[in-house]
Amino acid sequence: MNTADSLGFDLTDSRLTLDSGFDSQANKTLIAWNGLIPIIKPNIGNTKDEEKIARKYSEFNEDIYKERVVVERCFAWQDTYRKLVIRYEKLKATHLGFKHLAYSMINFRSVFGRKGA
């Protein structure tokens, strides 16, 4: 939060999405204490109680969590380009240019790479 404050961003009531590895009451309390809304996928690995599982999922907003997958998929596609994973470029403009090129190639493949398209 210090970085956001120093940049003048107000993150109050912003959602923080995390995977099930962060599912604990201590994490949810810490996130809420900092003014954020925790969206953490429930970890039901050690739970057999159906009521407890239902209660965990009633607090979970799956629609917002699905947006996290889109962001992670974008990073995964970016990682297929070695020049972006290992930053060889010293100039920001050159690195940004390669990112734009990679994103253009990703979009081109998704639109024109499908069979029958």
Secondary structure, 3 states (H helix, E strand, C coil): CHHHHHHCCCCCCCEEEECHHHCCHHHHHHHHHCCCEEEECCCCCCCCCHHHHHHHHHCCCHHHHHHHHHHHHHHHHHCCCHHHHCCCCCCHHHHHHHHHHHHHHHHHHHHHCCCCC
